[in-house]
Amino acid sequence: MTGYFGEYLKVAPFSHALWRATEAEIISDLEITKPVLDIGCGFGEFGGIFYKTCVEIGLDKSQKDLDIAKNKGVYEKLVFADAVELPLENNTFSTCVSISTLEHINGADKVIKEVHRVLKNDGVFIFTVPTKEINNRLWGQKILRKAGLKRLANKYIKTYHKVFKHETIVTKEQWEKWLQEAGFKKIQVINTLSDKHLLAFETFLITGGASQILRKITGKRMVWNNPVRTKLMTKLYRLIKDKNENMLNASNVVFIATK
């Protein structure tokens, strides 16, 4: 299945589309019961493609992104707030979704507690995060370490997290511990990426640099769309997916936690 990838490729560089599509394909198999809260909805890039019906609330701490999301018609209501302290009532939502957001928050454990508070009994928290395992899986650091350049390898890892503004990169077990401490009674974890996914992701990152810079300036990604790019990138995506679906690791995971 490359449907999600094809759609994300229209609005994002290859690396970003690859990451988002792998998450979307997994989450699409899960039941998402209304009402729904989307934490870290941003400008609606993920939600604008993934959600087939309107989501009750999208929440983000970037007003600029929320203004863009408003025009996409995905969310019934948009809330400007920090997820560490949700301005929402207890026991309100059946599902909370958060895509690649918690790793950017200092105090992610507090967000988990807040989500537990606003979920109804038997409500589900679905979220994706990279884990500490990614540090050992990144190809850039592997190559440097193999060349005996340990300090540069460590610098590569630090730079990677700095560029992506990661605040909380912990083990899968630590995330599970925080969920348990918050009161979630059932936790499922699904790995999303293989080493080959990460190789392609890192290799094509540089090609998305201009798109990311323009997004910061204009609020929109500029993507070069043409049939040749779409055909080649889709073929590469399908090859990676088909050859590695049984070799996924915990460098990035989907958590499904039930209250």
VOPAGU-2260 file (C-alpha; in pm, 1 decimal, decimal comma):
REM VOPAGU-2260
SITE   aa  ch    i         X         Y         Z
SITE  MET   A    0       0,0       0,0       0,0
SITE  THR   A    1     150,0     335,6    -103,2
SITE  GLY   A    2    -164,5     548,5     -84,6
SITE  TYR   A    3     -58,2     751,3     217,9
SITE  PHE   A    4     294,5     787,4      85,8
SITE  GLY   A    5     167,8     922,7    -245,2
SITE  GLU   A    6     -46,0    1180,8     -67,6
SITE  TYR   A    7     228,8    1292,6     171,3
SITE  LEU   A    8     477,3    1311,8    -116,2
SITE  LYS   A    9     256,2    1581,0    -271,5
SITE  VAL   A   10     304,1    1808,0      30,0
SITE  ALA   A   11     639,3    1707,3     181,0
SITE  PRO   A   12     996,0    1605,4      88,2
SITE  PHE   A   13    1070,9    1233,3      51,1
SITE  SER   A   14    1217,3    1182,1     400,4
SITE  HIS   A   15     919,5    1344,1     568,6
SITE  ALA   A   16     669,1    1159,7     348,7
SITE  LEU   A   17     842,3     828,2     423,0
SITE  TRP   A   18     823,5     881,5     800,2
SITE  ARG   A   19     463,5    1002,6     800,3
SITE  ALA   A   20     334,0     733,0     566,1
SITE  THR   A   21     476,5     448,0     774,9
SITE  GLU   A   22     302,2     590,3    1082,1
SITE  ALA   A   23     -23,9     659,3     900,4
SITE  GLU   A   24     -46,9     306,7     758,8
SITE  ILE   A   25     -14,9     155,1    1106,4
SITE  ILE   A   26    -256,1     396,3    1274,1
SITE  SER   A   27    -513,6     353,2     996,5
SITE  ASP   A   28    -569,3      -2,4    1121,4
SITE  LEU   A   29    -664,4     125,0    1468,6
SITE  GLU   A   30   -1008,9     229,1    1583,6
SITE  ILE   A   31   -1029,9     604,4    1639,6
SITE  THR   A   32   -1349,2     678,1    1829,9
SITE  LYS   A   33   -1496,8    1026,4    1855,0
SITE  PRO   A   34   -1462,2    1270,9    2018,3
SITE  VAL   A   35   -1094,9    1308,0    1925,2
SITE  LEU   A   36    -819,8    1536,2    2054,2
SITE  ASP   A   37    -512,5    1586,0    1832,3
SITE  ILE   A   38    -217,5    1712,9    2038,1
SITE  GLY   A   39      52,3    1885,5    1834,6
SITE  CYS   A   40    -166,0    1914,0    1525,8
SITE  GLY   A   41      67,4    2178,4    1382,4
SITE  PHE   A   42     -48,1    2321,7    1051,4
SITE  GLY   A   43    -248,1    2008,5     974,7
SITE  GLU   A   44       2,7    1834,1     751,0
SITE  PHE   A   45     -49,3    1486,5     897,5
SITE  GLY   A   46    -415,9    1533,5     986,7
SITE  GLY   A   47    -508,3    1697,2     658,0
SITE  ILE   A   48    -432,2    1371,5     478,6
SITE  PHE   A   49    -495,6    1110,8     745,3
SITE  TYR   A   50    -834,2    1210,9     890,5
SITE  LYS   A   51   -1134,2    1129,5     674,4
SITE  THR   A   52   -1380,9    1312,2     902,1
SITE  CYS   A   53   -1345,9    1626,2    1111,4
SITE  VAL   A   54   -1159,1    1599,8    1441,0
SITE  GLU   A   55   -1323,4    1774,2    1735,5
SITE  ILE   A   56   -1013,0    1955,1    1867,1
SITE  GLY   A   57    -665,2    2021,0    1732,3
SITE  LEU   A   58    -420,2    2164,3    1984,8
SITE  ASP   A   59     -81,0    2325,6    1932,3
SITE  LYS   A   60     140,4    2591,6    2091,0
SITE  SER   A   61     217,5    2761,0    1758,9
SITE  GLN   A   62     -49,0    3014,1    1667,8
SITE  LYS   A   63     108,2    3053,5    1324,6
SITE  ASP   A   64      58,8    2683,2    1252,9
SITE  LEU   A   65    -295,6    2688,3    1389,9
SITE  ASP   A   66    -385,0    2975,0    1155,0
SITE  ILE   A   67    -274,0    2760,8     861,0
SITE  ALA   A   68    -454,1    2451,8     994,5
SITE  LYS   A   69    -775,9    2652,3    1015,0
SITE  ASN   A   70    -791,4    2671,9     636,6
SITE  LYS   A   71    -767,0    2295,1     592,9
SITE  GLY   A   72   -1108,6    2222,0     741,3
SITE  VAL   A   73    -984,1    1922,1     938,3
SITE  TYR   A   74   -1063,1    2043,2    1290,5
SITE  GLU   A   75   -1392,0    2163,5    1434,4
SITE  LYS   A   76   -1202,2    2369,1    1691,9
SITE  LEU   A   77    -837,8    2472,7    1726,1
SITE  VAL   A   78    -686,5    2544,1    2066,7
SITE  PHE   A   79    -368,0    2740,0    2132,9
SITE  ALA   A   80    -210,5    2581,9    2441,1
SITE  ASP   A   81      84,4    2394,8    2588,3
SITE  ALA   A   82      10,8    2023,1    2619,9
SITE  VAL   A   83     180,7    2014,8    2960,4
SITE  GLU   A   84    -130,5    2186,9    3096,3
SITE  LEU   A   85    -434,8    2110,7    2881,7
SITE  PRO   A   86    -716,6    2368,5    2913,6
SITE  LEU   A   87    -975,1    2091,5    2877,5
SITE  GLU   A   88   -1226,7    1917,6    3102,6
SITE  ASN   A   89   -1173,7    1578,6    3265,8
SITE  ASN   A   90   -1311,9    1265,3    3095,6
SITE  THR   A   91   -1393,5    1440,4    2767,7
SITE  PHE   A   92   -1234,7    1246,6    2480,3
SITE  SER   A   93   -1258,7     889,4    2357,6
SITE  THR   A   94    -934,2     913,7    2161,1
SITE  CYS   A   95    -626,3    1131,4    2181,0
SITE  VAL   A   96    -377,9    1128,5    1893,5
SITE  SER   A   97     -30,8    1282,9    1894,7
SITE  ILE   A   98     204,5    1240,2    1598,9
SITE  SER   A   99     576,3    1304,2    1652,0
SITE  THR   A  100     507,5    1564,2    1919,2
SITE  LEU   A  101     601,1    1441,1    2266,1
SITE  GLU   A  102     971,0    1416,2    2180,4
SITE  HIS   A  103     970,3    1794,3    2130,4
SITE  ILE   A  104     835,2    1862,6    2480,5
SITE  ASN   A  105    1039,8    1902,4    2796,0
SITE  GLY   A  106     807,9    1736,5    3045,1
SITE  ALA   A  107     651,6    1473,7    2820,2
SITE  ASP   A  108     559,1    1269,4    3128,3
SITE  LYS   A  109     334,3    1557,3    3238,6
SITE  VAL   A  110     161,1    1553,4    2900,4
SITE  ILE   A  111      87,6    1183,4    2942,8
SITE  LYS   A  112     -75,2    1252,4    3280,3
SITE  GLU   A  113    -281,0    1532,0    3128,2
SITE  VAL   A  114    -397,7    1307,6    2845,1
SITE  HIS   A  115    -503,1    1044,8    3096,7
SITE  ARG   A  116    -704,7    1311,5    3278,5
SITE  VAL   A  117    -898,3    1431,0    2972,8
SITE  LEU   A  118    -966,9    1082,7    2833,6
SITE  LYS   A  119   -1289,0     900,6    2918,3
SITE  ASN   A  120   -1271,6     561,2    3087,7
SITE  ASP   A  121   -1149,0     309,3    2829,0
SITE  GLY   A  122   -1031,5     602,6    2616,6
SITE  VAL   A  123    -724,4     545,8    2400,1
SITE  PHE   A  124    -405,9     748,6    2361,3
SITE  ILE   A  125    -233,5     686,9    2027,0
SITE  PHE   A  126     102,1     856,7    1982,4
SITE  THR   A  127     425,7     820,6    1788,8
SITE  VAL   A  128     776,9     900,6    1912,6
SITE  PRO   A  129    1135,6     818,0    1826,2
SITE  THR   A  130    1310,8     635,1    2109,8
SITE  LYS   A  131    1668,3     629,1    2234,1
SITE  GLU   A  132    1732,2     329,5    2008,6
SITE  ILE   A  133    1753,2     566,4    1713,0
SITE  ASN   A  134    2091,3     684,9    1843,3
SITE  ASN   A  135    2242,2     345,0    1757,6
SITE  ARG   A  136    2049,1     308,5    1432,4
SITE  LEU   A  137    2138,4     636,1    1259,3
SITE  TRP   A  138    2360,2     556,3     962,4
SITE  GLY   A  139    2566,5     872,5     986,9
SITE  GLN   A  140    2695,9     782,4    1329,5
SITE  LYS   A  141    2747,1     418,0    1225,0
SITE  ILE   A  142    2978,7     521,6     942,0
SITE  LEU   A  143    3175,0     763,0    1161,3
SITE  ARG   A  144    3209,2     507,7    1440,3
SITE  LYS   A  145    3326,5     242,6    1195,5
SITE  ALA   A  146    3593,7     485,5    1078,4
SITE  GLY   A  147    3712,7     522,3    1437,8
SITE  LEU   A  148    3568,1     872,6    1472,1
SITE  LYS   A  149    3377,5     820,0    1795,8
SITE  ARG   A  150    3366,7    1186,8    1895,1
SITE  LEU   A  151    3230,0    1287,0    1556,0
SITE  ALA   A  152    2976,0    1004,0    1576,0
SITE  ASN   A  153    2851,1    1137,1    1910,1
SITE  LYS   A  154    2846,3    1488,6    1763,1
SITE  TYR   A  155    2637,8    1359,6    1471,6
SITE  ILE   A  156    2376,5    1222,6    1712,8
SITE  LYS   A  157    2364,4    1546,9    1913,0
SITE  THR   A  158    2336,9    1754,6    1596,5
SITE  TYR   A  159    2057,1    1533,4    1463,2
SITE  HIS   A  160    1848,6    1588,4    1775,7
SITE  LYS   A  161    1930,9    1959,2    1781,3
SITE  VAL   A  162    1821,4    2008,0    1420,6
SITE  PHE   A  163    1490,8    1831,9    1488,7
SITE  LYS   A  164    1448,4    2014,3    1821,8
SITE  HIS   A  165    1414,8    1695,7    2024,0
SITE  GLU   A  166    1378,9    1751,7    2397,8
SITE  THR   A  167    1284,4    1403,8    2517,9
SITE  ILE   A  168    1460,0    1103,2    2366,7
SITE  VAL   A  169    1427,2     810,9    2607,0
SITE  THR   A  170    1395,2     433,7    2587,3
SITE  LYS   A  171    1076,3     254,3    2490,4
SITE  GLU   A  172    1068,5     117,3    2845,0
SITE  GLN   A  173    1074,3     469,3    2990,2
SITE  TRP   A  174     773,6     570,4    2782,6
SITE  GLU   A  175     592,7     258,1    2903,3
SITE  LYS   A  176     681,8     344,9    3263,6
SITE  TRP   A  177     540,8     696,3    3228,2
SITE  LEU   A  178     219,9     556,8    3080,6
SITE  GLN   A  179     183,1     310,4    3367,8
SITE  GLU   A  180     253,5     578,8    3627,3
SITE  ALA   A  181     -13,7     799,4    3469,5
SITE  GLY   A  182    -267,7     519,1    3513,7
SITE  PHE   A  183    -296,3     361,6    3169,6
SITE  LYS   A  184    -393,2      -1,8    3216,1
SITE  LYS   A  185    -320,0    -151,0    2872,7
SITE  ILE   A  186     -21,0     -58,7    2657,1
SITE  GLN   A  187      63,2    -181,0    2307,3
SITE  VAL   A  188     379,8     -85,2    2117,1
SITE  ILE   A  189     433,9    -113,4    1740,7
SITE  ASN   A  190     768,9     -51,5    1570,2
SITE  THR   A  191     748,7     157,9    1252,7
SITE  LEU   A  192    1091,7     171,1    1085,7
SITE  SER   A  193    1369,3     -61,1     969,7
SITE  ASP   A  194    1737,8      22,3     925,6
SITE  LYS   A  195    1675,5      62,0     552,1
SITE  HIS   A  196    1394,8     311,8     620,8
SITE  LEU   A  197    1642,1     515,4     825,3
SITE  LEU   A  198    1909,3     490,8     556,6
SITE  ALA   A  199    1671,0     635,4     297,4
SITE  PHE   A  200    1546,2     895,0     546,7
SITE  GLU   A  201    1896,5    1021,8     625,3
SITE  THR   A  202    2016,2    1006,5     264,3
SITE  PHE   A  203    1733,9    1227,5     137,8
SITE  LEU   A  204    1726,3    1470,2     431,1
SITE  ILE   A  205    1950,3    1718,4     254,5
SITE  THR   A  206    1709,5    1738,0     -40,0
SITE  GLY   A  207    1436,4    1858,6     195,0
SITE  GLY   A  208    1641,1    2138,3     347,8
SITE  ALA   A  209    1513,1    2412,9     118,4
SITE  SER   A  210    1153,7    2301,2     170,8
SITE  GLN   A  211    1193,0    2319,7     548,6
SITE  ILE   A  212    1353,1    2665,2     536,4
SITE  LEU   A  213    1071,9    2796,5     318,0
SITE  ARG   A  214     815,0    2650,2     557,9
SITE  LYS   A  215     971,3    2848,3     841,7
SITE  ILE   A  216     952,4    3166,2     634,2
SITE  THR   A  217     621,8    3127,3     452,1
SITE  GLY   A  218     438,7    2866,7     659,5
SITE  LYS   A  219     416,4    2635,6     358,2
SITE  ARG   A  220     642,7    2361,9     226,9
SITE  MET   A  221     755,7    2403,4    -131,5
SITE  VAL   A  222     765,1    2062,7    -298,5
SITE  TRP   A  223     875,7    1987,0    -653,7
SITE  ASN   A  224     593,5    1773,5    -787,6
SITE  ASN   A  225     621,9    1602,7   -1123,0
SITE  PRO   A  226     545,4    1252,9   -1257,2
SITE  VAL   A  227     910,7    1146,2   -1270,1
SITE  ARG   A  228     976,6    1232,8    -904,2
SITE  THR   A  229     653,3    1068,3    -794,9
SITE  LYS   A  230     724,0     748,9    -989,2
SITE  LEU   A  231    1084,2     713,0    -867,8
SITE  MET   A  232    1011,9     797,5    -504,5
SITE  THR   A  233     708,0     568,7    -492,9
SITE  LYS   A  234     910,9     282,6    -638,2
SITE  LEU   A  235    1181,4     337,6    -375,0
SITE  TYR   A  236     925,0     354,8     -95,3
SITE  ARG   A  237     755,8      33,1    -209,3
SITE  LEU   A  238    1091,0    -145,1    -234,1
SITE  ILE   A  239    1193,4     -43,2     118,6
SITE  LYS   A  240     854,3    -133,1     261,7
SITE  ASP   A  241     822,1    -472,7      93,4
SITE  LYS   A  242    1178,5    -585,5     168,6
SITE  ASN   A  243    1186,4    -476,5     532,9
SITE  GLU   A  244     838,7    -518,2     680,8
SITE  ASN   A  245     963,4    -802,4     903,9
SITE  MET   A  246    1273,8    -614,6    1021,1
SITE  LEU   A  247    1123,0    -315,9    1199,2
SITE  ASN   A  248    1298,0    -183,7    1510,2
SITE  ALA   A  249    1211,9      49,1    1797,4
SITE  SER   A  250    1388,8     357,8    1661,9
SITE  ASN   A  251    1039,3     501,4    1611,9
SITE  VAL   A  252     724,6     353,2    1762,7
SITE  VAL   A  253     348,8     384,3    1788,1
SITE  PHE   A  254     205,7     357,4    2138,7
SITE  ILE   A  255    -157,3     258,5    2195,6
SITE  ALA   A  256    -245,8     311,3    2561,3
SITE  THR   A  257    -590,8     247,8    2710,2
SITE  LYS   A  258    -717,7     428,0    3020,5
